[in-house]
Amino acid sequence: MNKPFDFVVFSHLRWDFVFQRPQHLLSRFARQHRVIFVEEPMITQGKPHWEFRDTGTNVIVCRPHTTIEQGGFNDTQLSEIHRLMPDLIGKLDLRNYVAWFYTPMALPLLNDLAPSAVIYDCMDELSAFLGAPKELLDREERLLKIADLVFTGGPSLYRAKQHRNPSVFCFPSSVDAKHYAKAKPGGTGQAEDQAGLPAPRLGYFGVIDERIDLTLIDKLARTRPEWQICMVGPVVKIDRGSLPSAANITYFGQREYAQLPSYLAGWDVCMLPFALNKSTKFISPTKTLEYMAAERMIVSTPITDVAEPYGKIVYIASGAEEFVAACDRAMNVDAAERAERVTAMQDVLSKTSWDNTAKGMLNQISKVLGISGAETAAMPLVASASAVSDRRVLGD
């Protein structure tokens, strides 16, 4: 393979959903390679077909439209998508490509392809999520057996997958520090729909689903009614009626990636209010570093991939009472401690970037494909000591 190759990506997340790991990585790959981003199907009343959308950034979003009402890459849908695959291959002139999976549920579609390599970017333990298909674990087991490369989104996932494939590498999610630095104190103005809320404000941005500790949020709001709780992000998989309701909680809904710093700029404390359940056991929240780039004090529940590497930077609290107390401490931190934590944040950020993460992944792919002259960069992993000790743990 001596010419630029394409990426054919199968994702459970839509390209226009929350801008996160897939979008960060693939938009960077697209600077050198065409990215074919295959989404889950949509229902059509007409003839099954592909919807192609050129994003203008060398990423082509491909959405299958079928008559099947059941969503996702389930077996019934796959039978329809199989019939559409020759059209995808022909219209996009797919010849020289690697297959990249975010969801093992799409694995049967590999039978319609002839990739030069198979890659699994395991960004979450999807089998632990609410509504996970029963077939997911079996398909992941098969994907782990045949994948030429497996990347994991954090050290917890790495430890869970490292013995299930000979080529597992830990590439933790990184940060666009320049983007979120706009929210540093004295930086960008804050969002208009938030500006009218009184201070102090505690905020969270990201998906609001079964991973969020709603009981904690409710307790926080009721214990400190003078605090404004700002929740920015889409509500998915859970009933909106289950969300805590109080005069000092505001749900802003999903916002564009470009808008996030303007919300962050108005927060006194940033929150990682995750529940401790099976769906959060292996998460490595991207927003941890994004909050750091804004130099805000951060309070988190004891999520492993936050507590282990960043326990001296982030205030860690178990349970609602401890979380309220930690928010109090973070809000009233003295100048010396704030400066110490900000210096530690800057040190973390100096060792990571999405550009370097993408570059490190491309280096590994080049080795698998036998591309000569692949540049190999030494990129230390900001993670737990136990993960760093393994030679196959890479990162930026």
C-alpha positions as CSV (number, residue, x, y, z in Angstrom):
1,M,0.0,0.0,0.0
2,N,2.0,3.0,-1.3
3,K,-0.7,5.6,-1.7
4,P,-3.1,7.3,0.7
5,F,-5.8,4.9,2.0
6,D,-9.4,5.5,3.0
7,F,-11.0,4.8,6.4
8,V,-14.3,3.0,6.3
9,V,-15.8,3.7,9.7
10,F,-18.8,2.0,11.3
11,S,-20.2,4.1,14.2
12,H,-23.1,3.9,16.7
13,L,-22.8,7.7,17.1
14,R,-23.9,10.1,14.4
15,W,-21.4,12.5,13.0
16,D,-23.6,15.5,14.0
17,F,-24.1,14.2,17.5
18,V,-21.9,15.5,20.4
19,F,-18.4,16.3,19.0
20,Q,-16.2,13.8,20.8
21,R,-13.5,11.2,20.3
22,P,-14.6,9.9,16.8
23,Q,-15.0,13.4,15.4
24,H,-11.7,14.7,16.8
25,L,-9.7,11.7,15.5
26,L,-11.4,11.2,12.1
27,S,-11.4,14.9,11.2
28,R,-7.6,14.8,11.7
29,F,-7.2,11.6,9.7
30,A,-9.2,13.4,7.0
31,R,-6.3,15.8,6.5
32,Q,-4.5,13.0,4.7
33,H,-7.1,10.3,4.1
34,R,-10.7,10.1,2.9
35,V,-13.0,9.1,5.7
36,I,-16.2,7.2,4.9
37,F,-18.3,7.4,8.0
38,V,-21.1,4.8,8.1
39,E,-23.9,5.6,10.5
40,E,-26.7,3.5,11.9
41,P,-29.8,3.3,9.5
42,M,-32.8,5.5,9.3
43,I,-36.3,4.5,8.4
44,T,-37.6,5.2,4.9
45,Q,-41.0,4.7,3.4
46,G,-39.5,4.3,-0.1
47,K,-36.8,2.1,-1.6
48,P,-33.8,1.4,0.6
49,H,-30.9,3.6,-0.3
50,W,-27.8,5.5,0.9
51,E,-27.8,9.1,1.9
52,F,-24.4,10.6,1.2
53,R,-23.3,13.9,2.7
54,D,-20.0,15.5,1.9
55,T,-19.0,17.5,5.0
56,G,-16.4,19.5,3.0
57,T,-13.6,18.2,5.2
58,N,-12.8,14.9,3.4
59,V,-15.3,13.1,5.6
60,I,-18.3,11.6,3.8
61,V,-21.2,10.7,6.0
62,C,-23.1,7.6,4.8
63,R,-26.5,6.9,6.2
64,P,-28.4,3.8,5.1
65,H,-32.2,4.3,4.8
66,T,-34.2,1.1,5.1
67,T,-37.8,0.1,5.8
68,I,-36.9,-1.7,9.0
69,E,-38.3,0.0,12.1
70,Q,-35.9,-1.5,14.6
71,G,-32.9,0.8,15.0
72,G,-29.2,0.1,15.1
73,F,-27.0,-2.5,13.4
74,N,-29.3,-5.4,14.4
75,D,-29.6,-8.6,12.4
76,T,-32.8,-7.5,10.5
77,Q,-31.2,-4.2,9.6
78,L,-28.0,-5.9,8.5
79,S,-29.8,-8.0,6.0
80,E,-31.0,-4.8,4.3
81,I,-27.6,-3.0,4.6
82,H,-25.8,-6.0,3.1
83,R,-27.8,-5.4,-0.1
84,L,-26.8,-1.8,-0.1
85,M,-23.1,-2.4,0.4
86,P,-22.2,-2.9,-3.3
87,D,-23.8,0.5,-4.0
88,L,-21.6,2.1,-1.3
89,I,-18.5,0.5,-2.6
90,G,-19.2,1.4,-6.2
91,K,-20.3,5.0,-5.8
92,L,-17.4,5.8,-3.5
93,D,-14.9,3.8,-5.5
94,L,-13.6,2.0,-2.5
95,R,-10.4,0.2,-3.3
96,N,-7.7,0.9,-0.9
97,Y,-9.0,1.2,2.7
98,V,-9.0,0.0,6.3
99,A,-12.1,-0.9,8.2
100,W,-12.5,1.0,11.5
101,F,-15.1,0.0,14.1
102,Y,-16.6,2.0,16.9
103,T,-19.4,-0.6,17.4
104,P,-18.9,-4.4,17.1
105,M,-22.6,-4.6,16.1
106,A,-21.6,-3.7,12.6
107,L,-19.1,-6.5,12.3
108,P,-21.1,-8.7,9.9
109,L,-20.8,-5.9,7.3
110,L,-17.1,-6.8,7.1
111,N,-18.1,-9.8,5.0
112,D,-18.9,-7.3,2.2
113,L,-15.5,-5.6,2.3
114,A,-11.9,-6.4,1.6
115,P,-10.0,-4.0,3.9
116,S,-6.2,-4.0,4.2
117,A,-6.6,-3.9,8.0
118,V,-9.3,-4.1,10.6
119,I,-9.1,-1.6,13.6
120,Y,-11.3,-1.4,16.7
121,D,-11.3,1.9,18.5
122,C,-12.9,0.8,21.8
123,M,-13.9,4.1,23.3
124,D,-16.5,2.7,25.8
125,E,-17.6,-0.6,27.3
126,L,-20.8,-0.5,25.2
127,S,-22.1,-3.8,26.6
128,A,-22.6,-2.0,30.0
129,F,-24.7,0.8,28.6
130,L,-28.5,1.0,28.9
131,G,-30.2,-0.9,26.1
132,A,-27.1,-2.7,24.9
133,P,-28.0,-5.4,22.4
134,K,-27.6,-9.0,23.6
135,E,-25.4,-9.8,20.6
136,L,-22.9,-7.1,21.3
137,L,-20.5,-9.1,23.6
138,D,-20.4,-12.0,21.1
139,R,-19.6,-9.6,18.2
140,E,-17.0,-7.8,20.2
141,E,-15.3,-11.1,21.1
142,R,-15.1,-11.9,17.3
143,L,-13.9,-8.4,16.5
144,L,-11.1,-8.6,19.1
145,K,-10.0,-11.9,17.6
146,I,-9.7,-10.6,14.0
147,A,-8.7,-7.0,14.6
148,D,-5.2,-6.1,13.4
149,L,-5.2,-3.2,15.9
150,V,-7.2,-2.4,19.0
151,F,-7.1,1.1,20.5
152,T,-8.7,1.9,23.8
153,G,-9.9,5.3,25.1
154,G,-8.4,5.0,28.6
155,P,-6.3,2.9,30.9
156,S,-9.3,1.1,32.5
157,L,-10.5,-0.1,29.1
158,Y,-6.9,-1.0,28.3
159,R,-6.6,-3.2,31.3
160,A,-9.9,-4.9,30.4
161,K,-8.9,-5.6,26.8
162,Q,-5.1,-6.0,26.8
163,H,-5.0,-9.8,26.9
164,R,-7.8,-10.3,24.3
165,N,-5.7,-9.2,21.3
166,P,-1.9,-9.2,20.7
167,S,-2.0,-5.6,19.5
168,V,-3.9,-3.5,22.0
169,F,-2.7,0.1,22.5
170,C,-4.0,2.7,25.0
171,F,-4.7,6.1,23.4
172,P,-6.6,8.1,25.9
173,S,-8.9,10.8,24.6
174,S,-7.2,14.2,24.5
175,V,-8.1,17.8,24.2
176,D,-8.2,20.8,21.9
177,A,-6.6,23.0,24.6
178,K,-6.7,26.1,22.4
179,H,-10.4,25.8,21.9
180,Y,-11.3,25.6,25.6
181,A,-8.6,28.1,26.7
182,K,-11.1,30.7,25.4
183,A,-13.0,30.0,28.6
184,K,-10.2,30.9,31.0
185,P,-11.0,33.6,33.5
186,G,-11.0,36.9,31.7
187,G,-11.4,35.2,28.3
188,T,-14.5,34.8,26.1
189,G,-17.9,36.2,27.0
190,Q,-20.4,33.7,28.2
191,A,-23.5,32.3,26.5
192,E,-26.4,34.8,26.4
193,D,-28.9,32.3,27.7
194,Q,-26.7,31.6,30.7
195,A,-25.6,35.2,31.4
196,G,-28.7,36.1,33.3
197,L,-28.3,33.4,35.9
198,P,-27.0,34.5,39.2
199,A,-23.6,33.3,40.5
200,P,-22.2,31.1,41.7
201,R,-22.6,28.5,38.9
202,L,-21.6,24.9,38.7
203,G,-21.7,23.3,35.3
204,Y,-21.5,20.1,33.3
205,F,-21.5,19.6,29.6
206,G,-21.9,16.3,27.8
207,V,-24.5,13.6,27.2
208,I,-27.0,13.2,30.0
209,D,-27.9,9.6,30.3
210,E,-27.8,6.7,32.8
211,R,-24.2,7.5,33.6
212,I,-25.2,10.8,35.4
213,D,-26.0,10.6,39.1
214,L,-29.3,12.3,39.1
215,T,-29.8,11.8,42.8
216,L,-26.6,13.6,43.4
217,I,-27.6,16.5,41.2
218,D,-31.0,16.8,43.0
219,K,-29.2,16.7,46.4
220,L,-26.7,19.3,45.3
221,A,-29.5,21.7,44.1
222,R,-31.6,21.3,47.2
223,T,-28.7,21.6,49.7
224,R,-27.4,24.7,48.1
225,P,-30.4,26.6,46.5
226,E,-28.2,29.6,46.1
227,W,-26.1,27.7,43.6
228,Q,-27.0,27.5,39.9
229,I,-26.6,24.1,38.3
230,C,-26.0,24.3,34.6
231,M,-26.5,21.1,32.6
232,V,-25.5,21.4,28.9
233,G,-26.1,18.5,26.6
234,P,-28.6,16.2,25.1
235,V,-30.8,13.8,27.2
236,V,-30.7,10.3,25.7
237,K,-31.9,6.9,26.7
238,I,-33.5,8.1,29.9
239,D,-36.9,9.6,30.5
240,R,-36.8,13.4,30.7
241,G,-39.3,13.1,33.5
242,S,-36.7,11.4,35.7
243,L,-34.5,14.6,35.6
244,P,-34.3,16.4,38.9
245,S,-36.3,19.6,38.8
246,A,-35.6,22.7,40.9
247,A,-35.5,26.5,40.4
248,N,-31.7,26.4,40.4
249,I,-31.2,23.7,37.8
250,T,-31.2,24.7,34.1
251,Y,-31.1,22.2,31.2
252,F,-29.8,23.9,28.1
253,G,-29.9,21.0,25.8
254,Q,-27.3,20.1,23.1
255,R,-25.1,22.9,22.0
256,E,-22.6,23.1,19.2
257,Y,-18.9,22.3,19.9
258,A,-18.0,25.9,19.1
259,Q,-20.4,27.2,21.8
260,L,-19.2,25.1,24.7
261,P,-16.4,27.5,25.8
262,S,-19.0,30.3,26.2
263,Y,-20.9,28.2,28.7
264,L,-17.8,27.0,30.5
265,A,-16.6,30.6,30.8
266,G,-19.5,31.3,33.2
267,W,-18.9,28.5,35.6
268,D,-17.2,28.8,39.0
269,V,-16.9,25.0,39.3
270,C,-16.9,22.2,36.7
271,M,-18.6,18.9,37.6
272,L,-18.1,15.3,36.6
273,P,-21.2,14.0,38.5
274,F,-21.1,10.4,37.3
275,A,-22.9,7.6,39.0
276,L,-20.9,4.6,40.1
277,N,-22.5,1.8,38.1
278,K,-21.5,-0.7,35.5
279,S,-21.9,1.9,32.7
280,T,-19.2,4.1,34.2
281,K,-16.7,1.5,35.3
282,F,-14.5,2.0,32.3
283,I,-15.3,5.6,31.2
284,S,-12.5,8.1,30.6
285,P,-14.3,11.4,30.4
286,T,-12.9,13.7,27.6
287,K,-14.3,16.7,29.4
288,T,-11.8,16.3,32.3
289,L,-9.0,17.8,30.2
290,E,-11.4,20.2,28.5
291,Y,-12.3,21.7,31.9
292,M,-8.6,21.8,32.7
293,A,-7.9,23.8,29.6
294,A,-10.3,26.5,31.0
295,E,-8.3,26.4,34.3
296,R,-11.5,25.8,36.3
297,M,-11.7,23.9,39.6
298,I,-13.2,20.4,39.0
299,V,-15.2,18.2,41.2
300,S,-15.7,14.5,40.3
301,T,-17.1,11.3,41.7
302,P,-14.4,8.6,42.1
303,I,-14.4,7.5,38.4
304,T,-11.2,5.4,38.1
305,D,-9.8,7.2,35.0
306,V,-10.3,10.5,36.8
307,A,-9.3,9.6,40.3
308,E,-6.1,7.6,39.5
309,P,-4.3,10.0,37.2
310,Y,-5.8,13.3,38.4
311,G,-6.6,12.8,42.1
312,K,-4.2,15.7,43.0
313,I,-5.8,18.1,40.5
314,V,-9.5,17.2,40.7
315,Y,-11.5,17.2,43.9
316,I,-12.8,13.6,44.3
317,A,-15.9,13.0,46.3
318,S,-18.0,9.9,47.0
319,G,-21.7,10.4,47.6
320,A,-23.9,13.5,47.5
321,E,-22.8,14.9,50.9
322,E,-19.1,14.7,50.0
323,F,-19.8,16.1,46.6
324,V,-21.5,19.2,48.0
325,A,-18.6,19.6,50.5
326,A,-16.1,19.3,47.7
327,C,-17.9,21.9,45.6
328,D,-17.7,24.2,48.6
329,R,-14.0,23.7,48.9
330,A,-13.5,24.1,45.1
331,M,-15.5,27.3,45.1
332,N,-13.6,28.8,48.1
333,V,-10.1,27.6,47.3
334,D,-7.4,30.0,48.3
335,A,-5.1,31.6,45.7
336,A,-2.1,29.4,46.6
337,E,-4.0,26.1,46.1
338,R,-5.7,27.4,43.0
339,A,-2.3,28.3,41.5
340,E,-0.9,24.8,42.4
341,R,-3.8,23.0,40.8
342,V,-3.7,25.2,37.7
343,T,0.0,24.5,37.3
344,A,-0.6,20.8,37.5
345,M,-3.4,21.2,34.9
346,Q,-1.0,23.0,32.5
347,D,1.6,20.2,33.0
348,V,-1.0,17.6,32.0
349,L,-2.1,19.6,29.0
350,S,1.5,20.2,27.8
351,K,1.8,16.4,27.2
352,T,-1.3,15.8,25.2
353,S,-3.1,16.9,22.0
354,W,-5.6,15.3,19.6
355,D,-3.0,16.0,16.9
356,N,-0.5,13.8,18.6
357,T,-3.0,11.1,19.4
358,A,-4.1,10.9,15.7
359,K,-0.4,10.9,14.7
360,G,0.4,8.0,17.0
361,M,-2.5,6.0,15.8
362,L,-1.5,6.6,12.2
363,N,2.0,5.4,13.0
364,Q,0.6,2.1,14.3
365,I,-1.6,1.7,11.3
366,S,1.3,2.4,9.0
367,K,3.3,-0.4,10.6
368,V,0.4,-2.9,10.2
369,L,0.1,-1.9,6.5
370,G,3.9,-2.1,6.0
371,I,4.2,1.5,4.8
372,S,7.8,2.4,4.7
373,G,9.2,5.5,6.4
374,A,6.5,5.6,9.1
375,E,7.4,8.1,11.7
376,T,7.4,6.8,15.2
377,A,7.1,9.4,18.0
378,A,7.6,8.8,21.7
379,M,4.4,10.0,23.3
380,P,4.0,9.5,27.0
381,L,0.6,8.4,28.3
382,V,-1.0,10.5,31.0
383,A,-2.7,7.7,32.9
384,S,-2.2,5.4,35.8
385,A,1.2,4.0,36.6
386,S,0.1,0.5,36.1
387,A,-1.0,1.3,32.6
388,V,2.2,3.2,31.7
389,S,4.4,0.3,32.7
390,D,3.2,-1.7,29.7
391,R,5.3,-1.1,26.5
392,R,2.2,-1.3,24.3
393,V,0.5,1.6,26.1
394,L,0.9,4.6,23.9
395,G,-0.7,8.0,24.0
396,D,0.1,11.6,23.6
